[in-house]
Amino acid sequence: MGRALVGAPVLLAAGVWGSCALPAAPASPEPSLARPPASKVERAACRASAPACGLQVAQAPAGDTPVNIISDQIRRQGYACDEPRQAERDREASRPNLTVWILRCGNASYRVTLIPDMAARVERLP
């Protein structure tokens, strides 16, 4: 017996969209486990007790803080930043599309200007 093929988009290593053929899922003789939509009363009860309904709140990974993002950026550009400690935004020096941060690391402090789609401008502070 032959299998049907279904096309699915795939991101290739070169960064181009392509498609490949995947075998279709076989027809299941088992009934669907999907529930019908909940009533208004059930939805209200679920909102009141989210943990009991299996809902979880997603949190950003610990690595996505300004200190880690900016220190990773300047390291990729060849600057040393041992033990990143604090990143403070310099609101007076910042402008639209030019965000300035003061980054304090264990071994040095830097003024880092982040510019969209470009390398950061980095100045070592005394």
PyMOL commands that set and color helices and strands:
alter all, ss='L'
color gray80, all
select helices_A, chain A and resi 40-48+50-53+66-76
alter helices_A, ss='H'
color red, helices_A
select strands_A, chain A and resi 5-11+17-23+86-89+99-104+109-114+121-125
alter strands_A, ss='S'
color yellow, strands_A
deselect
rebuild
show_as cartoon
